[in-house]
């Protein structure tokens, strides 16, 4: 029996809803959480203007959205496999140009973030080239963002090669470059001056990479593969195994990073600080959001997967929207965590 795909209009609507749900949830959560943790104005002390206070978390979360898109779309060829090009190639022809667009957006957002963070450290002044250069030269976050932008541009270049030559450009190379660009991002958050600095940084990097693979992969699957039941039946079980590993990695590394950073910060007492500091409260909120993802992911794997294997219609897109919305909220909260005071 031949299974026909969903009408093109429904495919586009479903894909747009999945991708849009993640982006909107992330931006809303970032702005709301950053407003919640904003420092109160002190007489005589200049504070960043509204443009910086609102624009910085928005641009920062858009950077995350773009980088997640690059990782997820780069992962898609590997998940689909290379044994059935007649079915996979029509999907990948749509995906490859989007990788290039998302990579350019990633690079641009990283550079704009450098400008906003320079303005954040120099309230009341319009950032000049000299101020930006000094920020990049003196602050690790600026150097990390610049390196991330360079990796994004490299991903765009490799993506253009994939548009031209298809899968002759190794999918592994695209994935590695995208993940490599995520490594400096934890540098833009809090640092701990102790012998545990390096282990905590590794934990943060694993957290960021695991979240990007899980989130980006799910969005890519729900957007581009869900309308094709034959492809979905083969590729979703593969991705489900990856997502399970990422779920465990994200949950464990998130707890280690959040609690470890607080425990090693002078003047912070656990568990009281989880409820008395903005940083601790956001860590709790993010942990709750990650916990909410468990039943959503379990429903897709254990309730929908059997029907998907049999090429039957399911509500995968609807459940994916719910899951990526929670993921978006977690990403927005994470942006606020990097800017909130630990004490």
N, C-alpha and C positions, 0 to 999 in steps of 0.2 A: 504494500500500500504506500502511495506517495503522500508525504506530509507537505502541505503547502505552507509557505511562510506567511506571516501576518502582512496585511496591507502596508504599503510603504508609509502612508500617512501615520498609521498607528505606531510603526517602528520609530519614526522620527519623534513623535510625541513622547513615547515611552522613554527613549534615550535622552531626550531633553529634560524630562522630569527627573530622571535619576541623577544626571550630571548637575542640574540646577539645584536639586535638593541639597547636595553636598556643599556647593558653593555658597548658597544663601544661608544655610545653617551655620557654616563656618564664619562668615562675615558678621552675622547677627550676634553670635556668641562672643566673638572677639571684641566687638564694640561694647556689648553689654558688660562683659567681664572686665574689660579695661576701664570702663566708667566706674564700675564698682570698686576697683582697686586704685583709682586715681588719687594722688596725694592732694591733701587740702592745701589751699593757698596760704602761704605764710607772709605776713606783712614785711615788705622790704626785700623779699626773695623773688626774683623773676621766675615765672612759670611758663612752660610751653604754651603757645596759642592753641586755639580750638582746632585749627587746620592740622597741626602736628598731633594733638591729643587724639583726634578722630582719624586722621589720615594714616598715621603710623600703623595702628593695628590692622586697618583695612588692607593697606599695601602688603603688610607682613603676612596676613592670612592668604592674600591672593598669590603671593610667592609660594606658599605651601600648596595651594590648589593647583597651580601650574606645575610644580615639581611632582606632585602626586599623579597628575595626568600623564606626564612624560614617563614616569616609572610604570604606571599601569598599562599604557598603550605600548610601551617597549616590551613588556612582558607577554603581551597577547600572542605574538607569533610563536613563542615557545610553548604556550599553553595549547594553542590550536594544533601544533604539530606541523609536519612537512610532508605527510604521507598522502594527503588528499588536496593538492593545490587547486583543483577545479572548484572545490567548495570554499577553501580558505582564502584564495587569492581575491575574490570579489570583496570580502570583508577587509582584508589587509590593504587593498587599494584605497579604501576610505580612511584607514587608520594612519598610514604612513605620513601623509601631509599634515595631519593633526598633530603628530609628534613634533614636527618642525615648528608649527605655530605655537604649541604649548611651551616648547623649549625657548623660543624667542620671548614669550611672555614671562617665563621664569627669569631669564637674564635681565629683562627690563625691570621687573619688580624688585629684583635683588639690588640693582643700581639705584632705583628710586628709594628703596629702604635705607641705603647708605646715606642718601641726602636727608631723609626724614630723621634718622638717628643722629646725624650731625646737628640738625636743627634742635633736636630734643636736648642735646648736651649744651647748646648755646641759645637758651631761650631769649627771645626778643630780637635776635639777629637773623638776617637772611643769609643762608649758607653760601659762602663763596668757594671758589675752587681751592683756595689755600686752606680754608677751614676743613673742607672735605678731605683734602690730601693729608692734613694733620690727623684727622680722625682715623683714616685708614692706616696711617703709619703708626699711630700710638695705641689704637684699640683693637684687640683681637677680633671683636665682632665685625668691625669694618673689613679686616683682612679676610675673615671667613666668608662674608657676603661677596666680596670681590672674587674670591676663588670659586664660590658657588656659581656666580655669573659666568665665569670662564668655562666651567664644566657644562653649564647650560648651552653656551654657544657651541661647544664641542659636540654636544648632543644634537644641536640643530644641524651642524655640518654633516655629521654621520647620518642623521635623518634624511637630509637631502640626497645623500648617496643611496640610501635605501629606497627613496622615491624613484630614483633613476635606475637602480640595478636590482631592486626587489630583495628577495631573501638570499641573494649572493652576499649581501652584507650581513655578517653573523648577528643573530639576535642577541647572543651572549654579550657581544661588544656593546650594543645599544643599552642593554640592561646594566652592565658594569659601569659605563660612563654616567648613566643617570643616577645610580646609587652612590657613585663616588662624589657626585655633586651634592649629595645630602650630608656627607660627613662633616663639613664645616658648620652646618646649621646649628648644632648644639652649642657651638662656641658663642652664639648670639644670646645665650641664656645666662643663668647664674653659674659662677665658678666657685669651687671650694678650695681653699688653700690648706691642703693637708696631703698626707701620704696617699690618701684615697682619691686624689684628684683624677688620676688616670683611669682607675677602674670605673669611677662614676661617669667620666666622659665616654668610655666604651659602652657603658650601659645606656647612656643617652643616645649614642649613635645607633646602637642596635634597636632602641625604641623607635627612633625616627625612621629607620630603614624598614623595620617590620610593619609599622603603621602605613608607610607609603605603598609597600607591596600589597598589603591586605586591602587597603582602601582603593588604591588605583586599579588593582586587578578586578575588584568587585564592580566598580563603576564601568570599566571597559567591558567586562563580561555581560553585564545587564544592558549596556547600551548597544553593543555591536553584535554580540553572539546570541543573546536571548531570542531574537526573532527567528533564528535558524535552528530548529529543533534538533536536526541531525548533528550539527556541530556542537550544540549545547550538551547533548547527551554524552559526547565523547570528552569535551573539554572541561565541563563543570566539575566532574569528579577529580580531575587532575588539580584544578585550582582549589577545590575544597581541602585537599591535603595541605597545600601551601598555606591556605588561610588558617587552618587549624594550628599549624606551627607558628604562624605570625601572631595569632591570638594569644597563645601561651607566652611568646616572646614579648609582646607588647605589654601584657598584664604584669609579668614578672619584672621586666626592666623598668616599667613605670613606677612600680612600688619601690624598687631598689633606688632609683634615681631621686624620687620625691622625698622619701623618708631619709635616705642617706644624706642628701643635701641639707635637710633640716637638722638632722642629728649632729652633723659636723660643723654647723654654723654656731659660732660663739653667741651666747645669750638666748639660744632657743632651747626650750624644754619640751620634750615629747612625753605624753601625747597631748599636753595642753595646747601646744602651738597649732595643732590641727584645727582647733576651733577658735583660737584667739587671734591668729594672724591671717591676713588676706591670702598669703601664699598657701598656708595649710588648708584653708577653706577651699581654695581652688583645686588643690591636690585631691581633697575628698570628693569634690564634685566630679573631677575627671575620672577618679576611680569608680564612682557610681555609674558614670556613662559607659566606661569599659565593661562593667559588670552587666549593664543592660544589653550589651552587644551579644553576650553569651547565648541567651535564649533565642535571639533573632537569628544568629548564625546556626544554632542547633536546629531550628525549624527548617531552614533551607536545606541543611545537610540530611536530616533524618526524616523529614516529612515530605519535602518536595523532590528530593533527589530520586527516589524510586520511580516517581511518575516521569521525571525528566529523562531517566535512562530508557524508558519505554516510549519516548517521543510524544508523550501526552502533554496537553496544555496545562500550565500551572500559573499561579499568581506570583511568579518569581520577581517580576519587575516591581510589583507592589511591595513585596517584602524587602527587596533590595533598596527601594526608596526609603523605607523605614530604617534600615540598617545604616545606609550612608548618611542619613540625616543625623543620626546619633553620632556617627563618626565625625561629621562636620562640626557638631557642637563640641566634641572633644578637641578637635583641632583649634577651634576658636578659644576655648578655655586654655589650651596649651600656650597660645600666643600671649594671653594675659598673664600666665604664670611666669613667663620669661621677663616680664616687666614689673612684677609685683615685688614688694619687700618681703623678705623671709622673716624678719624679726617683727 
